[in-house]
Amino acid sequence: MGRHAYLIMAHNQFDLLCKLIRELDYELNDIYIHIDKKAGEIDEEKFRTCVKKSKLFFTDRISVTWGGESQIECEMLLFRMAASRKYQYYHILSGVDFPIKTQKEIHEFFDANDGKEFIEYWNRNQNEYLYRIKYYYFLQEKIGTYTYDAKTLMLRIKSKLSLFKQRLMGVDRLKGIKSEIKIGPNWVSITDQMVRYLLEKEPVIDKMFKQGIAADELFVQTLCWNSEFKANIYQGGPSRLIDWTRGKPYVWAEEDFDEIKNSKCLFVRKISNKNHLADMISEQLLR
């Protein structure tokens, strides 16, 4: 079995993050954590007490904004730090994801599918998402999620005016780009070769996806699809249990335990510390 790197993007619910770290603590894992700068002072030692077998690393902290280029910067920061070593697989997780298979089962699964890229794709019309990188969203880092306070509302108006001017001027960042743009969740499990390819293509990522909106759901999918790694995309179903019909995404609860237990997925996204689901999974599925 090869070593795995778990790359965690967290910004809140730190008690739940501790539980996640404990379940990832395994002799063949290392854990890399980015904690949003907006979360304030963090006691790293609190998290270090959660591991006994794995090495735990903290990245430099940046402020991560929903839909902004900082989402991509955070992922690349984690990839870059972990790639200073070498792993069989690199898993991007949020701090509110959770494994629903034991680490032994997870490692056996990836050994059986070694070399496959676990990158999911949504079957959507390109008109539904090309706008995300066709224009420049200069203010997205300041806007973030779509709240309705006066300051954010003014920023959104300015952003719409900027987009209107760009359309009048014929701005099209995709003009001359031959790559087929693809979309999917940014929660991926990819090989060392794929990670190093992404790092090699960082100038392309900056040019095509920076200053877009929610482009973190485009850049890995697009680069993989337009490379030799396309042939390695896993076709056996999703590795993350995510429900987009009941939420954006749905937050799983205790009453969903049987559905989680019967899933073939390896991880569930997303859960909360407002219920006991994480403890139920730990006690009944991971012990």
ABEGO torsion letter per residue (X at the ends): XBBBBBBBBBABGAAAAAAAAAAABBAABBBBBBBBAAAEBBBAAAAAAABAABBBBBBBBBBBBBGBAAAAAAAAAAAAAAAABBBABBBBBBAABBBABBAAAAAAAAAAABGBBBBBBBBBBAAAAAAAAABBBAAAAAAEBBBABAAAAAAAAAAAAAAAAAAAAGBBAABGBABBBBBEBABBBBBAAAAAAAAAAAAAAAAAABGBBGAAAAAAAAAAAABAAAAABBAAEBABBBBAAABOBBBBBAAAAAAAAABABABBOBBBAABAAAAAAAAAAAX
